[in-house]
Amino acid sequence: MAKIIAAFQVLPNGADDLYGCIDAAIGVVQSSGLPYDVSSFETTLEGDYDQIMEVIKGAQDACFRYGADSLICNIKIANYPSGTTIDAHIGKYRT
């Protein structure tokens, strides 16, 4: 399967420490082994579709384990039959 990139954002509710909750979600991304880019509003992942969806689900589960009682997850997907990468989309802007 061709690589895609997906950007996602989790917005947890109910956790006592929201930043800690987000850190737990980002920890799932970091341990996934997939290429990623964390920015101030979302995290972008590169991989095959099923891998990425598994990581996004894991990030949500991490928020619930951290104490969130609900969350909203916004996901954007760039899916090209020939494949794509994070670098192809934003490489020219990196310093």
The first five atom37 places (N, CA, C, CB, O) and aatype in JSON, in Angstrom:
{
  "aatype": [12, 0, 11, 9, 9, 0, 0, 13, 5, 19, 10, 14, 2, 7, 0, 3, 3, 10, 18, 7, 4, 9, 3, 0, 0, 9, 7, 19, 19, 5, 15, 15, 7, 10, 14, 18, 3, 19, 15, 15, 13, 6, 16, 16, 10, 6, 7, 3, 18, 3, 5, 9, 12, 6, 19, 9, 11, 7, 0, 5, 3, 0, 4, 13, 1, 18, 7, 0, 3, 15, 10, 9, 4, 2, 9, 11, 9, 0, 2, 18, 14, 15, 7, 16, 16, 9, 3, 0, 8, 9, 7, 11, 18, 1, 16],
  "atom_mask": [
    [1, 1, 1, 1, 1],
    [1, 1, 1, 1, 1],
    [1, 1, 1, 1, 1],
    [1, 1, 1, 1, 1],
    [1, 1, 1, 1, 1],
    [1, 1, 1, 1, 1],
    [1, 1, 1, 1, 1],
    [1, 1, 1, 1, 1],
    [1, 1, 1, 1, 1],
    [1, 1, 1, 1, 1],
    [1, 1, 1, 1, 1],
    [1, 1, 1, 1, 1],
    [1, 1, 1, 1, 1],
    [1, 1, 1, 0, 1],
    [1, 1, 1, 1, 1],
    [1, 1, 1, 1, 1],
    [1, 1, 1, 1, 1],
    [1, 1, 1, 1, 1],
    [1, 1, 1, 1, 1],
    [1, 1, 1, 0, 1],
    [1, 1, 1, 1, 1],
    [1, 1, 1, 1, 1],
    [1, 1, 1, 1, 1],
    [1, 1, 1, 1, 1],
    [1, 1, 1, 1, 1],
    [1, 1, 1, 1, 1],
    [1, 1, 1, 0, 1],
    [1, 1, 1, 1, 1],
    [1, 1, 1, 1, 1],
    [1, 1, 1, 1, 1],
    [1, 1, 1, 1, 1],
    [1, 1, 1, 1, 1],
    [1, 1, 1, 0, 1],
    [1, 1, 1, 1, 1],
    [1, 1, 1, 1, 1],
    [1, 1, 1, 1, 1],
    [1, 1, 1, 1, 1],
    [1, 1, 1, 1, 1],
    [1, 1, 1, 1, 1],
    [1, 1, 1, 1, 1],
    [1, 1, 1, 1, 1],
    [1, 1, 1, 1, 1],
    [1, 1, 1, 1, 1],
    [1, 1, 1, 1, 1],
    [1, 1, 1, 1, 1],
    [1, 1, 1, 1, 1],
    [1, 1, 1, 0, 1],
    [1, 1, 1, 1, 1],
    [1, 1, 1, 1, 1],
    [1, 1, 1, 1, 1],
    [1, 1, 1, 1, 1],
    [1, 1, 1, 1, 1],
    [1, 1, 1, 1, 1],
    [1, 1, 1, 1, 1],
    [1, 1, 1, 1, 1],
    [1, 1, 1, 1, 1],
    [1, 1, 1, 1, 1],
    [1, 1, 1, 0, 1],
    [1, 1, 1, 1, 1],
    [1, 1, 1, 1, 1],
    [1, 1, 1, 1, 1],
    [1, 1, 1, 1, 1],
    [1, 1, 1, 1, 1],
    [1, 1, 1, 1, 1],
    [1, 1, 1, 1, 1],
    [1, 1, 1, 1, 1],
    [1, 1, 1, 0, 1],
    [1, 1, 1, 1, 1],
    [1, 1, 1, 1, 1],
    [1, 1, 1, 1, 1],
    [1, 1, 1, 1, 1],
    [1, 1, 1, 1, 1],
    [1, 1, 1, 1, 1],
    [1, 1, 1, 1, 1],
    [1, 1, 1, 1, 1],
    [1, 1, 1, 1, 1],
    [1, 1, 1, 1, 1],
    [1, 1, 1, 1, 1],
    [1, 1, 1, 1, 1],
    [1, 1, 1, 1, 1],
    [1, 1, 1, 1, 1],
    [1, 1, 1, 1, 1],
    [1, 1, 1, 0, 1],
    [1, 1, 1, 1, 1],
    [1, 1, 1, 1, 1],
    [1, 1, 1, 1, 1],
    [1, 1, 1, 1, 1],
    [1, 1, 1, 1, 1],
    [1, 1, 1, 1, 1],
    [1, 1, 1, 1, 1],
    [1, 1, 1, 0, 1],
    [1, 1, 1, 1, 1],
    [1, 1, 1, 1, 1],
    [1, 1, 1, 1, 1],
    [1, 1, 1, 1, 1]
  ],
  "atom_positions": [
    [[0.84, -1.18, 0.0], [0.0, 0.0, 0.0], [0.89, 1.25, 0.0], [-0.96, -0.01, 1.23], [1.93, 1.27, 0.66]],
    [[0.48, 2.26, -0.73], [1.24, 3.5, -0.82], [1.2, 4.26, 0.5], [0.71, 4.38, -1.94], [0.23, 4.18, 1.25]],
    [[2.27, 4.99, 0.77], [2.3, 5.81, 1.98], [1.37, 6.99, 1.83], [3.73, 6.29, 2.27], [1.21, 7.56, 0.74]],
    [[0.75, 7.35, 2.94], [-0.07, 8.56, 3.02], [0.52, 9.42, 4.13], [-1.58, 8.22, 3.3], [1.4, 8.98, 4.88]],
    [[0.05, 10.64, 4.22], [0.31, 11.43, 5.41], [-1.03, 11.83, 6.0], [1.2, 12.7, 5.08], [-2.0, 12.07, 5.28]],
    [[-1.07, 11.89, 7.3], [-2.29, 12.3, 8.0], [-1.9, 13.2, 9.15], [-3.09, 11.06, 8.52], [-0.96, 12.92, 9.9]],
    [[-2.63, 14.29, 9.28], [-2.45, 15.2, 10.41], [-3.64, 14.99, 11.33], [-2.32, 16.71, 9.95], [-4.79, 14.9, 10.89]],
    [[-3.36, 14.91, 12.62], [-4.47, 14.76, 13.56], [-4.25, 15.62, 14.79], [-4.63, 13.29, 13.96], [-3.13, 16.01, 15.14]],
    [[-5.36, 15.89, 15.43], [-5.39, 16.72, 16.64], [-6.35, 16.06, 17.61], [-5.81, 18.21, 16.32], [-7.49, 15.75, 17.24]],
    [[-5.92, 15.83, 18.83], [-6.84, 15.36, 19.86], [-7.14, 16.51, 20.81], [-6.23, 14.14, 20.63], [-6.24, 17.24, 21.23]],
    [[-8.4, 16.65, 21.13], [-8.86, 17.69, 22.04], [-9.57, 17.0, 23.2], [-9.82, 18.72, 21.32], [-10.78, 16.8, 23.16]],
    [[-8.8, 16.63, 24.24], [-9.37, 15.89, 25.36], [-10.15, 16.8, 26.31], [-8.28, 15.16, 26.12], [-9.86, 17.98, 26.45]],
    [[-11.13, 16.2, 26.95], [-11.91, 16.87, 27.99], [-11.86, 16.05, 29.26], [-13.39, 17.09, 27.54], [-11.82, 14.82, 29.21]],
    [[-11.85, 16.72, 30.4], [-12.0, 16.04, 31.67], [-10.72, 15.64, 32.38], [0.0, 0.0, 0.0], [-10.76, 15.31, 33.56]],
    [[-9.58, 15.66, 31.69], [-8.32, 15.31, 32.35], [-7.88, 16.49, 33.22], [-7.21, 14.94, 31.3], [-8.03, 17.65, 32.82]],
    [[-7.34, 16.19, 34.38], [-6.87, 17.26, 35.28], [-5.72, 18.05, 34.68], [-6.45, 16.67, 36.62], [-5.62, 19.25, 34.9]],
    [[-4.86, 17.39, 33.94], [-3.67, 18.02, 33.34], [-3.75, 17.82, 31.83], [-2.33, 17.42, 33.93], [-3.27, 16.81, 31.32]],
    [[-4.33, 18.78, 31.11], [-4.53, 18.61, 29.67], [-3.21, 18.52, 28.91], [-5.34, 19.76, 29.12], [-3.11, 17.75, 27.96]],
    [[-2.2, 19.29, 29.31], [-0.9, 19.2, 28.63], [-0.26, 17.84, 28.84], [0.03, 20.31, 29.12], [0.35, 17.3, 27.92]],
    [[-0.38, 17.3, 30.03], [0.13, 15.96, 30.28], [-0.61, 14.92, 29.45], [0.0, 0.0, 0.0], [-0.01, 13.95, 28.99]],
    [[-1.9, 15.13, 29.27], [-2.71, 14.23, 28.46], [-2.24, 14.26, 27.01], [-4.2, 14.62, 28.55], [-2.1, 13.22, 26.37]],
    [[-2.0, 15.45, 26.49], [-1.48, 15.59, 25.11], [-0.09, 14.97, 25.01], [-1.44, 17.08, 24.67], [0.22, 14.32, 24.02]],
    [[0.73, 15.18, 26.02], [2.07, 14.55, 26.03], [1.96, 13.03, 25.94], [2.84, 14.95, 27.3], [2.77, 12.39, 25.27]],
    [[0.98, 12.46, 26.61], [0.78, 11.0, 26.56], [0.41, 10.58, 25.14], [-0.32, 10.56, 27.56], [0.88, 9.55, 24.65]],
    [[-0.44, 11.36, 24.47], [-0.82, 11.05, 23.08], [0.39, 11.15, 22.16], [-1.93, 12.01, 22.6], [0.59, 10.3, 21.3]],
    [[1.2, 12.18, 22.35], [2.4, 12.35, 21.52], [3.4, 11.22, 21.8], [3.07, 13.72, 21.79], [4.13, 10.81, 20.9]],
    [[3.43, 10.73, 23.01], [4.3, 9.59, 23.34], [3.97, 8.36, 22.5], [0.0, 0.0, 0.0], [4.86, 7.62, 22.1]],
    [[2.69, 8.15, 22.23], [2.28, 7.04, 21.36], [2.85, 7.25, 19.96], [0.73, 6.92, 21.3], [3.34, 6.3, 19.35]],
    [[2.77, 8.46, 19.47], [3.32, 8.78, 18.14], [4.83, 8.52, 18.13], [3.02, 10.26, 17.75], [5.35, 7.88, 17.22]],
    [[5.52, 9.02, 19.14], [6.97, 8.88, 19.2], [7.4, 7.41, 19.24], [7.51, 9.6, 20.42], [8.43, 7.06, 18.67]],
    [[6.63, 6.58, 19.9], [7.01, 5.17, 20.02], [6.54, 4.33, 18.83], [6.44, 4.6, 21.29], [6.84, 3.14, 18.76]],
    [[5.82, 4.94, 17.9], [5.26, 4.2, 16.76], [6.31, 3.78, 15.74], [4.22, 5.03, 16.08], [6.11, 2.8, 15.01]],
    [[7.42, 4.51, 15.68], [8.43, 4.23, 14.67], [8.14, 4.87, 13.32], [0.0, 0.0, 0.0], [8.95, 4.76, 12.4]],
    [[6.99, 5.53, 13.19], [6.65, 6.2, 11.94], [7.27, 7.59, 11.9], [5.13, 6.29, 11.76], [7.46, 8.22, 12.95]],
    [[7.59, 8.09, 10.7], [8.03, 9.49, 10.61], [6.88, 10.4, 11.05], [8.48, 9.83, 9.15], [5.72, 10.16, 10.71]],
    [[7.21, 11.44, 11.8], [6.17, 12.34, 12.3], [6.72, 13.75, 12.44], [5.62, 11.85, 13.65], [7.93, 13.97, 12.44]],
    [[5.81, 14.69, 12.56], [6.15, 16.09, 12.77], [5.11, 16.65, 13.75], [6.17, 16.9, 11.42], [3.92, 16.64, 13.45]],
    [[5.56, 17.13, 14.9], [4.66, 17.72, 15.9], [4.7, 19.23, 15.72], [5.07, 17.3, 17.36], [5.78, 19.83, 15.69]],
    [[3.54, 19.84, 15.62], [3.46, 21.3, 15.58], [2.53, 21.76, 16.7], [2.94, 21.8, 14.18], [2.05, 20.94, 17.48]],
    [[2.29, 23.03, 16.78], [1.55, 23.56, 17.91], [0.07, 23.18, 17.92], [1.67, 25.05, 17.93], [-0.57, 23.23, 18.98]],
    [[-0.49, 22.79, 16.79], [-1.91, 22.47, 16.74], [-2.25, 21.06, 16.29], [-2.59, 23.42, 15.85], [-3.38, 20.6, 16.46]],
    [[-1.28, 20.36, 15.72], [-1.55, 19.02, 15.22], [-0.25, 18.25, 15.06], [-2.31, 19.07, 13.88], [0.84, 18.81, 15.11]],
    [[-0.39, 16.95, 14.87], [0.75, 16.07, 14.62], [0.53, 15.4, 13.28], [0.93, 15.02, 15.76], [-0.57, 14.91, 13.0]],
    [[1.57, 15.37, 12.45], [1.49, 14.75, 11.13], [2.29, 13.46, 11.14], [2.01, 15.72, 10.03], [3.42, 13.42, 11.64]],
    [[1.7, 12.42, 10.58], [2.33, 11.1, 10.49], [2.47, 10.67, 9.05], [1.51, 10.07, 11.28], [1.7, 11.09, 8.18]],
    [[3.47, 9.83, 8.79], [3.68, 9.27, 7.46], [3.74, 7.75, 7.58], [4.98, 9.83, 6.8], [4.46, 7.22, 8.42]],
    [[2.98, 7.06, 6.75], [2.97, 5.6, 6.79], [1.83, 5.06, 5.95], [0.0, 0.0, 0.0], [1.22, 5.8, 5.19]],
    [[1.55, 3.77, 6.09], [0.39, 3.28, 5.36], [-0.86, 3.56, 6.19], [0.51, 1.76, 5.04], [-0.79, 3.8, 7.4]],
    [[-1.98, 3.53, 5.53], [-3.24, 3.96, 6.13], [-3.52, 3.24, 7.45], [-4.39, 3.72, 5.16], [-3.83, 3.88, 8.46]],
    [[-3.43, 1.92, 7.44], [-3.75, 1.16, 8.65], [-2.79, 1.46, 9.79], [-3.72, -0.33, 8.34], [-3.22, 1.54, 10.95]],
    [[-1.5, 1.63, 9.49], [-0.53, 1.99, 10.54], [-0.92, 3.31, 11.2], [0.9, 2.09, 9.94], [-0.93, 3.43, 12.42]],
    [[-1.23, 4.28, 10.37], [-1.55, 5.62, 10.88], [-2.82, 5.59, 11.73], [-1.71, 6.61, 9.72], [-2.87, 6.19, 12.8]],
    [[-3.84, 4.89, 11.25], [-5.09, 4.82, 12.01], [-4.87, 4.12, 13.36], [-6.17, 4.08, 11.21], [-5.49, 4.48, 14.36]],
    [[-3.99, 3.13, 13.38], [-3.66, 2.44, 14.63], [-3.0, 3.41, 15.62], [-2.74, 1.24, 14.37], [-3.32, 3.39, 16.81]],
    [[-2.08, 4.24, 15.13], [-1.41, 5.21, 16.0], [-2.41, 6.25, 16.5], [-0.25, 5.9, 15.25], [-2.38, 6.6, 17.68]],
    [[-3.28, 6.73, 15.63], [-4.27, 7.72, 16.05], [-5.2, 7.13, 17.11], [-5.08, 8.22, 14.84], [-5.54, 7.8, 18.08]],
    [[-5.62, 5.89, 16.93], [-6.45, 5.22, 17.93], [-5.67, 5.09, 19.24], [-6.9, 3.83, 17.43], [-6.23, 5.31, 20.32]],
    [[-4.39, 4.72, 19.15], [-3.57, 4.6, 20.35], [-3.41, 5.93, 21.08], [0.0, 0.0, 0.0], [-3.39, 5.96, 22.31]],
    [[-3.29, 7.02, 20.32], [-3.18, 8.34, 20.93], [-4.46, 8.69, 21.68], [-2.87, 9.42, 19.87], [-4.41, 9.26, 22.77]],
    [[-5.6, 8.36, 21.1], [-6.87, 8.6, 21.79], [-6.97, 7.74, 23.05], [-8.06, 8.3, 20.84], [-7.37, 8.23, 24.11]],
    [[-6.61, 6.48, 22.94], [-6.63, 5.59, 24.1], [-5.73, 6.11, 25.22], [-6.22, 4.18, 23.71], [-6.07, 6.0, 26.4]],
    [[-4.57, 6.67, 24.84], [-3.65, 7.23, 25.83], [-4.32, 8.38, 26.59], [-2.35, 7.72, 25.16], [-4.13, 8.53, 27.79]],
    [[-5.08, 9.2, 25.88], [-5.79, 10.3, 26.54], [-6.81, 9.77, 27.54], [-6.49, 11.19, 25.5], [-6.95, 10.3, 28.64]],
    [[-7.53, 8.71, 27.16], [-8.51, 8.13, 28.08], [-7.82, 7.51, 29.3], [-9.36, 7.07, 27.36], [-8.31, 7.65, 30.43]],
    [[-6.7, 6.83, 29.08], [-5.96, 6.27, 30.21], [-5.44, 7.38, 31.13], [-4.78, 5.4, 29.72], [-5.34, 7.19, 32.34]],
    [[-5.13, 8.53, 30.56], [-4.62, 9.65, 31.34], [-5.72, 10.34, 32.14], [-3.94, 10.66, 30.42], [-5.43, 11.1, 33.06]],
    [[-6.98, 10.07, 31.82], [-8.06, 10.65, 32.6], [-9.09, 11.45, 31.82], [0.0, 0.0, 0.0], [-10.04, 11.96, 32.41]],
    [[-8.93, 11.56, 30.52], [-9.94, 12.27, 29.73], [-11.24, 11.47, 29.78], [-9.48, 12.48, 28.24], [-11.23, 10.24, 29.74]],
    [[-12.36, 12.18, 29.88], [-13.64, 11.47, 29.86], [-14.3, 11.53, 28.49], [-14.57, 12.06, 30.91], [-15.27, 10.81, 28.23]],
    [[-13.78, 12.37, 27.62], [-14.23, 12.43, 26.23], [-13.16, 13.17, 25.44], [-15.63, 13.13, 26.09], [-12.28, 13.8, 26.02]],
    [[-13.24, 13.08, 24.12], [-12.32, 13.87, 23.29], [-12.9, 14.02, 21.9], [-10.93, 13.22, 23.23], [-13.77, 13.25, 21.48]],
    [[-12.4, 15.0, 21.21], [-12.67, 15.19, 19.78], [-11.34, 14.96, 19.08], [-13.27, 16.63, 19.46], [-10.3, 15.44, 19.53]],
    [[-11.38, 14.24, 17.97], [-10.18, 14.0, 17.18], [-10.44, 14.47, 15.76], [-9.77, 12.49, 17.21], [-11.32, 13.94, 15.07]],
    [[-9.68, 15.46, 15.33], [-9.76, 15.96, 13.96], [-8.64, 15.32, 13.14], [-9.65, 17.52, 13.92], [-7.49, 15.3, 13.57]],
    [[-8.99, 14.78, 11.97], [-8.02, 14.09, 11.13], [-8.1, 14.64, 9.7], [-8.27, 12.54, 11.14], [-9.18, 14.83, 9.15]],
    [[-6.91, 14.89, 9.12], [-6.8, 15.27, 7.71], [-5.88, 14.26, 7.05], [-6.25, 16.75, 7.54], [-4.84, 13.91, 7.61]],
    [[-6.25, 13.78, 5.86], [-5.46, 12.76, 5.17], [-5.11, 13.24, 3.77], [-6.22, 11.42, 5.12], [-5.98, 13.71, 3.03]],
    [[-3.84, 13.1, 3.42], [-3.38, 13.31, 2.04], [-3.06, 11.93, 1.48], [-2.13, 14.28, 1.96], [-2.11, 11.29, 1.92]],
    [[-3.85, 11.49, 0.52], [-3.76, 10.13, 0.01], [-3.58, 10.19, -1.51], [-5.03, 9.31, 0.38], [-4.49, 10.57, -2.24]],
    [[-2.4, 9.81, -1.97], [-2.07, 9.78, -3.39], [-1.77, 8.33, -3.77], [-0.86, 10.72, -3.71], [-1.01, 7.66, -3.06]],
    [[-2.33, 7.83, -4.88], [-2.05, 6.45, -5.28], [-0.56, 6.15, -5.43], [-2.76, 6.15, -6.58], [-0.13, 5.02, -5.2]],
    [[0.22, 7.14, -5.81], [1.66, 6.92, -5.98], [2.44, 7.08, -4.68], [2.21, 7.87, -7.02], [3.64, 6.84, -4.64]],
    [[1.76, 7.5, -3.61], [2.41, 7.71, -2.32], [2.82, 9.16, -2.13], [0.0, 0.0, 0.0], [2.91, 9.92, -3.09]],
    [[3.06, 9.52, -0.89], [3.5, 10.88, -0.58], [4.25, 10.85, 0.75], [2.3, 11.87, -0.52], [4.21, 9.86, 1.48]],
    [[4.93, 11.93, 1.05], [5.7, 12.03, 2.28], [5.48, 13.4, 2.92], [7.2, 11.79, 2.01], [5.01, 14.34, 2.27]],
    [[5.82, 13.49, 4.18], [5.77, 14.78, 4.86], [6.71, 15.75, 4.16], [6.15, 14.64, 6.36], [6.36, 16.91, 3.93]],
    [[7.9, 15.28, 3.84], [8.9, 16.14, 3.21], [8.41, 16.69, 1.86], [10.21, 15.39, 3.02], [8.71, 17.83, 1.51]],
    [[7.67, 15.88, 1.11], [7.14, 16.35, -0.18], [6.18, 17.51, 0.01], [6.44, 15.21, -0.91], [6.05, 18.37, -0.86]],
    [[5.51, 17.55, 1.15], [4.54, 18.6, 1.4], [5.15, 19.85, 2.03], [3.45, 18.08, 2.29], [4.77, 20.96, 1.69]],
    [[6.09, 19.67, 2.96], [6.59, 20.85, 3.67], [8.11, 20.96, 3.68], [6.1, 20.82, 5.08], [8.65, 21.87, 4.31]],
    [[8.8, 20.07, 3.0], [10.26, 20.07, 3.03], [10.89, 21.41, 2.69], [0.0, 0.0, 0.0], [11.88, 21.82, 3.3]],
    [[10.32, 22.09, 1.73], [10.92, 23.38, 1.31], [10.79, 24.46, 2.38], [10.26, 23.87, 0.03], [11.47, 25.48, 2.31]],
    [[9.94, 24.23, 3.38], [9.76, 25.22, 4.44], [10.61, 24.94, 5.67], [8.32, 25.29, 4.84], [10.7, 25.78, 6.57]],
    [[11.22, 23.79, 5.72], [12.05, 23.45, 6.88], [13.38, 24.17, 6.8], [12.27, 21.93, 6.97], [13.94, 24.38, 5.72]],
    [[13.88, 24.55, 7.98], [15.18, 25.24, 8.0], [16.27, 24.31, 8.47], [15.12, 26.48, 8.91], [17.43, 24.72, 8.55]]
  ]
}
